[in-house]
Amino acid sequence: MKLISRAVGEQVVIDGHVKVTVKQIDDERIVLAIESSQFVPPYREEIIARRSDPQSIPETLTRSSS
């Protein structure tokens, strides 16, 4: 894991394709703006974890259509 300190308005560029800008810092929250191509969509970690857990997918989405 890499740790990088950034202030509001500063950026981090990842692999030359993804640009992350710190937009706002509050007591318990950081707001980030993420710029990437349409082929590299950003996902929050909890969304990825939910997708990998079959029990978290609603039954209506897992039933085959007949």
N, C-alpha and C positions, 0 to 999 in steps of 0.2 A: 504494500500500500504506500502510496506517495502522499505526503502532506504538503500543501502549498498554501501559504497565507496570501489573501487578497483583500483589498478594501473595496468599498462601493465604487463602481465604475471600472474596476480593473477586470482583466480577462485572463483566461487560461485557454490555450489552443491545444487540442488533443489530436494527434496524428495528422495535423495540418488540415483536417476536415471539419472538426467539431469545435465551435467556439462557445465557451461558457463565460457569461458576464455576471458579476455580482451586482444585483440591482438594489437590494435593500437588506439591511441587517437590523433586526430587533433583538429583544432580550432572548427569546427562545426560537427565533425563526430567521432563516436566510432565504431571500428570494433570488432565484437564478434565472437568467435568460439563456436559452440554449439555441444556438444556430447550427443547423446541419442540413445536409441535402435531404431530399425527400426519401432517399433510400436508407437513411440512418435515423429512424425515429427514436426519440428519447423515451425511456420507460422508467417509472419509479420502481424501486426495488420490490416493494410490496405487490405491485402488479405482476412482475415476473414470477415471484414466489407463488402467487395465486394461480397463475397459468400452469405452473408445473404440478399443482395439486389437483388431481382429477375430481376430488370431492368438493372442490370449491366452484366447479362449473355447474350452473343451473341445469336441472334435468332436461328442461325443454331444449337446451342446446346440445345435449349429448344423445338424445333420442334420434334414431334414423327416421327420415321422412318416408312414409309409405302411402 
